[in-house]
Amino acid sequence: MSTRNTIEVAIEGGRRATAAPAAPLVWKFGGTSVADHDRLRAVAERMVAAQRSGRGVVAVLSAMGKSTDKLVDQAYAMSSRPPLRELDALLSVGESISCALASIAVAELGSHAVSLTGPQAGIGTDARHGNARLVGIEPHRIHEALADGAIVLVTGFQGIAPDGDVTTLGRGGSDASAVAVAAALDAGECEIFTDVPAVFTADPRVVPDARRLSSIRHEEMLEMAEAGAAVLQPRSVELALAHGVDIHLRSSFSTEEGTWIRREAAGFEGTAEVAGIAHRREESLFAVDGAGAGVVAAALAERAITVGAIVPTTSGVQFTAPGADPVEVTAALDAVDLAAKVDEDLGSVSVVSLGMARKPDIPVRALAALEAGGIPPRLVTTTPGRITVAVSSSRVDDAVRLLHQTFIPAAGSATVSDLHSPADAA
């Protein structure tokens, strides 16, 4: 590592000692934050201002706007079963475009930036195309660029497999890239800029009086993300928890403080009865005849799709695949000569509460509230962190509002520790 990575500082008595510089800022900008040239210029201005204040800057960028979705559409227009290796080769280009354009914008402002692809930045993954898992980062190129005074722009969402192939990290994978880079650089925290101002106890577009959370634990945020809260990729929260990285989620378009995802928030006194209500408007239920659960799960795993709930039937199985595109699920089954009937008129609503096994009243209250509201459940699953109910897609918003009213009092901004029930507070 270059000697530019250390600085000399004066200490008492006139002696001088060598100390490590402040860790670089690690930022991530989502697709809406870099959706067009004007927004890319705004991102460049923010980075240059931070660097001129004396901090190193490493930024992980997503693809511009909906460009990844457009690439997916192009792939499936060519084939109902595009090879995953080639799909990765196609989808990985969006982030490279964002980083190159942002680097050009930085140069126009009179500063210097270096764009690095995932492989150039040393982001190593396993060989599972389409949903690769990070296995390590060798950030020497990042260190060298910082030492040379450059702003470092890293393509999110992509890495390199042991055989040298480009891989992608699944939907929202740039979040995981950013957290992994922060961990590798010992930054301690990662700031994620997106199009929402904070994490809320429910989607504020559905529940106008949802509470803004100033802080939330990693474990609770992970459950919210896995249940459909789209503000962070679940794997990024897993990485942050495993490596002790705090995440600061905030808006690119305002100066609001946002939400901190921390192991222990300041003043945290315990886990709330309910951290929040998450939902998916589309949660397809698949039915396959003539195959067992193991065969179906293995077929989906080949295309990096995880089974949610799976229920044996007299003729085969029914199952869900949370967050997966029905087209991808049917393609995975077709590859092993299985056909699925798909009920796409479903969504899901989840009540997130850690330690669900110790809170048997929560499923009772949730199901009673839905029954009283005339919203019949189609499928109910529980995990240690949440209860999830599949309902008609047309009633998802109603179910979210009803469960939020049942479990979370209306108020302003809060930490999750502020949301205890009266029994918990006692």
C-alpha positions in Angstrom: 0.0 0.0 0.0 1.3 3.5 -0.9 2.8 5.6 1.9 0.2 8.2 1.0 -2.2 6.2 3.0 -0.7 7.5 6.2 -0.3 11.0 7.6 1.9 12.6 10.2 0.2 14.2 13.2 1.7 16.4 15.9 1.4 15.1 19.5 2.2 16.5 22.9 5.8 17.4 23.5 6.6 18.2 19.9 7.1 14.6 18.9 5.5 13.4 15.6 3.9 10.0 15.0 2.4 8.3 12.0 -1.3 7.6 12.1 -3.8 6.2 9.7 -6.0 8.7 8.0 -9.8 8.8 8.5 -11.5 6.0 6.8 -12.9 7.0 3.4 -16.6 7.8 3.0 -18.3 4.8 1.4 -21.5 5.9 -0.4 -24.0 4.0 -2.6 -26.3 5.7 -5.1 -29.3 3.9 -6.3 -30.8 3.9 -9.8 -33.1 6.8 -9.2 -30.2 8.9 -7.9 -28.3 8.4 -11.2 -31.4 8.2 -13.5 -30.3 10.8 -15.9 -27.4 13.2 -16.7 -28.6 15.9 -14.4 -28.8 13.5 -11.5 -25.4 12.1 -12.3 -24.0 15.6 -12.3 -25.6 16.2 -8.8 -23.9 13.0 -7.5 -20.6 14.2 -8.9 -20.9 17.5 -7.2 -21.7 15.9 -3.9 -18.6 13.6 -4.2 -16.3 16.4 -5.2 -17.5 18.6 -2.3 -16.8 15.8 0.1 -13.4 15.2 -1.2 -12.5 18.9 -1.1 -13.5 18.9 2.5 -10.6 16.4 3.2 -12.3 13.0 3.0 -11.5 10.1 0.7 -14.6 9.1 -1.3 -15.6 5.6 -2.6 -19.0 5.5 -4.3 -20.8 2.4 -5.5 -23.3 3.2 -8.3 -26.3 1.3 -9.6 -27.4 1.3 -13.2 -29.3 4.4 -14.4 -33.0 4.4 -13.7 -34.8 1.3 -15.1 -32.1 0.4 -17.5 -31.5 -3.1 -15.9 -35.2 -3.9 -16.4 -34.9 -2.9 -20.0 -31.9 -5.3 -20.4 -33.9 -8.1 -18.8 -36.7 -7.5 -21.2 -34.3 -7.7 -24.2 -32.9 -11.0 -22.9 -36.3 -12.6 -22.5 -37.4 -11.3 -25.9 -34.6 -13.4 -27.4 -35.3 -16.5 -25.3 -37.6 -17.8 -22.5 -34.6 -19.4 -20.9 -31.5 -17.2 -21.5 -28.3 -18.8 -20.3 -27.5 -17.4 -16.9 -23.8 -16.7 -17.8 -24.9 -14.6 -20.8 -27.6 -12.9 -18.8 -25.0 -11.8 -16.3 -22.7 -10.5 -19.1 -25.7 -8.5 -20.4 -27.1 -7.1 -17.1 -23.7 -6.1 -15.7 -23.1 -3.4 -18.3 -25.6 -0.9 -16.7 -23.5 -0.1 -13.7 -20.4 0.3 -15.8 -22.1 3.0 -17.8 -23.2 4.9 -14.6 -19.7 4.8 -13.2 -18.0 5.9 -16.5 -20.4 8.8 -16.9 -20.1 9.9 -13.3 -16.3 9.8 -13.7 -16.6 12.1 -16.7 -18.8 14.4 -14.7 -16.2 14.6 -11.9 -13.5 15.5 -14.4 -15.7 18.3 -15.8 -15.8 19.7 -12.2 -12.0 19.8 -12.1 -11.4 16.8 -10.0 -10.3 13.2 -10.8 -12.2 10.0 -10.5 -11.4 6.4 -11.4 -14.2 4.0 -12.4 -13.6 0.3 -11.5 -15.7 -2.6 -12.5 -16.5 -5.2 -9.8 -13.6 -7.5 -10.9 -11.2 -4.5 -11.1 -12.2 -3.5 -7.5 -11.4 -7.1 -6.4 -15.0 -8.2 -5.7 -14.9 -11.9 -5.7 -18.0 -14.2 -5.8 -18.9 -17.8 -6.1 -19.8 -19.2 -9.6 -23.6 -19.0 -9.2 -24.7 -16.8 -12.1 -27.7 -14.6 -11.5 -27.5 -14.5 -7.8 -23.9 -14.9 -6.8 -22.7 -14.6 -3.3 -19.7 -12.5 -2.2 -16.7 -14.5 -1.0 -14.2 -11.7 -0.5 -12.8 -8.4 -1.6 -9.1 -7.6 -2.4 -9.4 -3.7 -2.4 -5.8 -2.9 -3.4 -6.9 -1.0 -6.6 -9.3 1.0 -4.4 -6.5 1.9 -2.0 -4.1 2.8 -4.8 -6.7 5.1 -6.4 -7.5 6.8 -3.1 -3.7 7.3 -2.4 -3.4 9.0 -5.8 -6.1 11.5 -4.8 -8.9 10.0 -6.9 -12.6 9.6 -6.1 -13.2 5.9 -6.6 -16.4 4.8 -8.4 -17.2 1.1 -8.2 -19.8 -0.7 -10.2 -22.4 -2.2 -7.9 -24.2 -5.5 -8.6 -21.2 -7.3 -10.2 -18.2 -9.4 -9.3 -15.9 -12.0 -10.6 -16.2 -15.8 -10.3 -13.2 -18.0 -9.7 -13.1 -18.9 -13.4 -12.9 -15.2 -14.3 -16.5 -14.9 -15.5 -18.5 -11.8 -14.6 -21.3 -12.5 -12.1 -24.2 -10.5 -10.7 -25.4 -10.3 -7.1 -29.2 -10.5 -7.6 -31.8 -7.7 -7.5 -30.6 -4.8 -5.4 -27.1 -6.2 -5.4 -25.5 -2.8 -5.4 -26.5 -2.5 -1.8 -24.5 -5.6 -1.0 -21.5 -4.3 -3.0 -21.4 -1.1 -1.0 -21.6 -2.8 2.4 -18.9 -5.3 1.4 -16.6 -2.4 0.2 -17.2 -0.6 3.5 -16.3 -3.7 5.4 -13.1 -4.3 3.3 -12.0 -0.7 3.8 -12.8 -0.8 7.6 -15.0 2.2 7.1 -17.4 1.2 9.8 -20.4 2.6 8.1 -22.0 2.9 4.6 -24.2 5.7 3.5 -26.9 4.6 1.0 -28.6 7.3 -1.0 -32.0 6.4 -2.5 -35.3 7.9 -3.5 -36.9 7.5 0.0 -36.1 9.7 3.0 -36.0 7.0 5.6 -37.2 3.6 6.8 -40.9 3.7 7.9 -43.0 1.3 9.9 -44.9 0.7 6.7 -44.8 2.1 3.2 -46.0 5.7 3.7 -47.6 5.6 0.2 -50.0 3.0 1.6 -50.1 4.2 5.3 -49.9 8.0 5.4 -49.3 8.0 9.2 -46.6 5.4 9.1 -43.8 6.3 11.6 -40.4 7.4 10.4 -37.7 5.4 12.1 -34.6 7.2 13.2 -32.9 3.9 13.9 -33.6 0.2 13.6 -31.6 -2.9 14.4 -30.0 -5.0 11.6 -32.1 -8.0 12.5 -35.3 -6.1 12.2 -34.3 -4.4 9.0 -33.4 -7.8 7.6 -36.9 -9.2 8.3 -38.5 -6.1 6.8 -36.4 -6.4 3.7 -37.1 -10.1 3.3 -40.8 -9.5 3.6 -40.9 -6.9 0.8 -39.7 -3.6 2.1 -37.7 -2.5 -0.9 -35.5 0.1 0.7 -32.5 -2.4 1.1 -31.5 -5.7 -0.3 -31.7 -8.4 2.4 -28.2 -9.7 1.7 -26.7 -6.2 2.3 -28.2 -6.2 5.7 -26.9 -9.7 6.4 -23.4 -8.5 5.4 -23.7 -5.4 7.5 -24.7 -7.4 10.6 -21.9 -10.0 10.1 -19.1 -7.4 9.6 -20.2 -4.7 12.0 -21.1 -2.1 9.4 -23.7 0.6 10.2 -25.9 1.6 7.3 -27.2 5.1 7.0 -30.1 5.2 4.6 -31.2 8.6 3.4 -32.6 10.5 0.4 -30.5 11.8 -2.5 -32.9 14.6 -2.9 -33.1 16.2 0.6 -31.0 16.9 3.6 -33.2 14.8 6.0 -31.3 12.7 8.5 -32.8 9.4 7.3 -32.5 6.1 9.2 -29.6 4.4 10.9 -29.4 0.6 10.8 -27.3 -0.4 13.7 -26.4 -3.3 16.0 -27.3 -1.1 19.0 -29.0 2.2 18.4 -28.3 5.0 20.9 -30.7 4.7 23.8 -31.8 1.3 22.5 -33.5 -0.6 25.4 -34.9 -3.7 23.7 -36.8 -5.0 20.7 -40.2 -3.5 19.9 -43.3 -5.7 20.0 -43.6 -5.0 16.2 -41.0 -3.3 14.1 -43.2 -2.7 11.1 -45.5 -4.0 8.4 -44.1 -5.0 5.1 -45.8 -6.2 1.9 -45.6 -7.4 -1.6 -48.4 -6.6 -4.0 -47.4 -9.6 -6.2 -46.8 -12.9 -4.5 -47.6 -15.7 -6.9 -48.7 -19.1 -5.8 -47.4 -21.9 -8.0 -48.9 -25.4 -8.3 -46.9 -28.3 -9.8 -48.3 -31.8 -10.4 -46.3 -34.9 -10.4 -43.3 -33.7 -8.4 -42.2 -33.5 -4.8 -40.9 -30.6 -2.8 -37.3 -31.6 -3.2 -37.4 -31.8 -7.0 -39.1 -28.4 -7.2 -36.7 -26.7 -4.7 -33.7 -28.1 -6.6 -35.0 -26.9 -10.0 -35.4 -23.4 -8.6 -32.0 -23.4 -6.9 -30.4 -24.0 -10.3 -31.6 -20.5 -11.3 -30.8 -19.0 -7.9 -34.5 -18.8 -6.8 -35.4 -19.6 -3.2 -38.6 -21.3 -2.2 -40.7 -19.5 0.4 -43.6 -21.6 1.6 -44.1 -25.1 0.1 -47.1 -27.2 0.8 -47.5 -30.9 -0.4 -50.8 -31.6 -2.2 -52.4 -34.9 -3.3 -51.0 -34.4 -6.8 -47.8 -32.5 -6.2 -46.9 -29.3 -4.4 -47.9 -25.7 -4.1 -45.3 -23.1 -3.3 -44.3 -19.4 -3.2 -41.0 -17.9 -4.4 -40.9 -14.4 -2.7 -39.5 -11.7 -4.8 -38.9 -13.9 -7.8 -40.3 -13.0 -11.3 -43.0 -15.6 -12.3 -41.3 -15.8 -15.7 -38.0 -16.9 -14.1 -39.8 -19.4 -11.9 -41.6 -21.0 -14.8 -38.4 -21.1 -16.8 -36.6 -22.9 -14.0 -39.3 -25.5 -13.9 -39.5 -25.8 -17.7 -35.8 -26.7 -17.6 -36.6 -29.9 -15.8 -39.8 -30.6 -17.8 -42.2 -29.4 -15.1 -45.1 -27.2 -15.7 -46.7 -24.9 -13.2 -50.1 -23.4 -12.8 -49.7 -19.8 -11.5 -52.1 -17.8 -9.4 -50.9 -14.3 -9.8 -53.8 -12.7 -8.0 -52.1 -12.8 -4.7 -50.0 -10.5 -2.5 -48.5 -10.8 0.9 -48.5 -8.8 4.1 -46.0 -9.4 7.0 -46.0 -8.4 10.6 -42.3 -8.1 11.6 -41.5 -9.0 15.2 -38.4 -10.7 16.5 -38.9 -13.6 18.8 -42.2 -14.6 17.3 -42.2 -17.9 19.1 -42.4 -16.0 22.4 -45.3 -13.8 21.2 -48.2 -16.2 20.3 -50.6 -13.3 20.6 -49.3 -11.6 17.5 -50.5 -14.2 15.0 -53.8 -14.4 16.8 -54.3 -10.6 16.7 -53.1 -10.4 13.1 -55.5 -13.1 11.8 -58.4 -11.8 13.9 -57.9 -8.3 12.5 -57.9 -9.6 8.9 -60.9 -11.7 9.6 -62.8 -8.7 11.1 -61.8 -6.7 8.1 -63.2 -9.2 5.6 -59.7 -10.1 4.2 -59.5 -14.0 4.1 -55.9 -15.4 4.2 -54.9 -17.8 1.4 -51.7 -19.0 3.0 -50.1 -18.3 6.4 -46.4 -18.8 7.2 -44.4 -17.9 10.3 -40.6 -17.5 10.9 -38.8 -16.5 14.1 -39.1 -12.9 12.9 -42.4 -12.5 11.3 -45.8 -13.8 10.3 -46.7 -13.6 6.6 -50.2 -13.8 5.2 -51.0 -14.3 1.5 -54.2 -12.4 0.5 -55.9 -11.3 -2.6 -53.7 -8.7 -4.4 -56.6 -6.3 -4.5 -56.7 -6.3 -0.7 -53.0 -5.9 0.1 -53.2 -2.2 0.8 -56.2 -2.6 3.0 -54.5 -5.4 4.9 -51.3 -3.2 5.4 -53.4 -0.4 6.8 -55.4 -2.6 9.1 -52.4 -4.4 10.6 -50.5 -1.2 11.0 -53.5 0.3 12.9 -53.6 -2.9 15.0 -50.0 -3.0 16.1 -48.3 0.4 15.7 -49.6 3.7 17.2 -49.6 6.7 15.0 -46.9 9.3 15.8 -44.0 11.1 14.3 -40.4 10.0 14.1 -39.1 7.2 16.4 -36.5 4.6 17.1 -37.9 1.0 17.1 -37.3 1.0 20.9 -40.0 3.7 21.2 -42.6 1.3 19.8 -43.1 -1.0 22.8 -46.5 -2.1 23.8 -47.7 -1.0 27.2 -47.0 -4.5 28.5 -43.4 -4.4 27.2 -42.9 -0.9 28.8 -44.0 -2.3 32.1 
